[in-house]
Amino acid sequence: MPFTDHQALELHIQAVHFEAKAPVCSAHFPDMAAPLRDAYSKWRAINAAALEQGAVSARKKGMSGPQPPSLTHAASTEAQLLDSLPSDDVQRRCHELLAGVASQK
């Protein structure tokens, strides 16, 4: 099923944020590293065409790159915030991160 540019961009944004937050989750909870990696790998494979479409859309809109305003900068800021939360909040959010890619097809 084809994705609209908006849907593809949303998936790309989700991927950028996942990639920033997953290392934080893995650092806090090493047992989550493999499940995060595996679920994300499957999710990326299933959504490969839409993710590429979303990346192109993000570049066209000036949303790519390390400097603000950019998706990468926003995701990095969110990952830093996640890292600073109490352990129980980090655990809950990491489980939500995993569930987000494990449940989407």
C-alpha positions in Angstrom: 0.0 0.0 0.0 1.5 3.4 -1.0 2.2 5.9 1.7 1.3 9.6 1.5 4.3 12.0 2.0 2.9 12.9 5.4 2.7 9.2 6.5 6.2 8.6 5.2 7.6 11.6 6.9 6.0 10.5 10.2 7.7 7.1 9.9 11.0 8.8 9.2 10.6 11.0 12.2 9.8 7.9 14.3 12.9 6.2 13.0 15.2 9.2 13.8 13.8 9.3 17.3 14.1 5.6 17.8 17.7 5.6 16.7 18.5 8.4 19.3 16.7 6.8 22.2 17.5 3.1 21.7 21.2 3.5 22.9 19.9 5.2 26.1 17.6 2.3 26.7 20.3 -0.2 26.0 22.7 1.6 28.3 20.2 1.6 31.2 18.8 -1.9 30.5 21.4 -4.1 28.6 18.8 -6.9 28.3 16.7 -4.6 26.0 19.5 -4.1 23.5 18.8 -7.3 21.4 15.0 -7.0 21.5 15.2 -3.3 20.5 17.7 -4.1 17.7 15.7 -7.0 16.4 12.3 -5.3 16.4 13.7 -2.2 14.8 15.5 -4.1 12.1 12.2 -5.9 11.2 10.3 -2.7 11.3 12.8 -0.9 9.1 12.7 -3.8 6.6 8.9 -3.8 6.5 8.8 0.0 6.0 11.9 0.5 3.9 10.2 2.2 1.0 8.2 4.6 3.2 11.3 5.4 5.3 13.2 6.4 2.2 10.3 8.5 1.0 10.1 10.1 4.4 13.9 10.9 4.4 13.6 12.5 1.0 10.6 14.6 2.2 12.6 15.6 5.3 15.5 16.8 3.3 13.3 18.8 0.9 11.7 20.4 3.9 15.0 21.3 5.5 14.5 19.0 8.5 17.7 17.0 8.1 21.1 17.7 9.6 22.6 17.9 13.0 21.9 21.6 13.6 18.6 23.0 14.9 16.0 23.1 13.7 16.4 19.5 12.7 15.0 16.1 13.4 18.3 14.8 14.6 18.8 17.7 17.0 15.2 17.2 18.4 15.8 13.5 18.8 19.1 14.0 20.5 17.5 16.4 22.9 14.8 13.9 23.7 17.3 11.2 24.2 19.2 13.4 26.7 16.0 14.0 28.5 15.2 10.3 28.6 18.7 9.6 30.0 18.1 12.1 32.8 14.8 10.6 34.0 14.4 8.3 37.1 15.0 4.7 36.3 11.4 3.6 36.4 10.4 6.4 33.9 13.2 5.4 31.6 12.1 1.7 31.8 8.5 2.6 31.0 9.5 4.8 28.1 11.9 2.2 26.7 9.2 -0.4 26.8 6.9 2.0 25.0 9.7 2.6 22.4 10.0 -1.2 21.9 6.3 -1.7 21.7 6.0 1.1 19.1 8.1 -0.7 16.5 7.2 -4.2 17.5 3.5 -3.6 17.0 3.6 -1.5 13.8 3.7 -3.2 10.4 
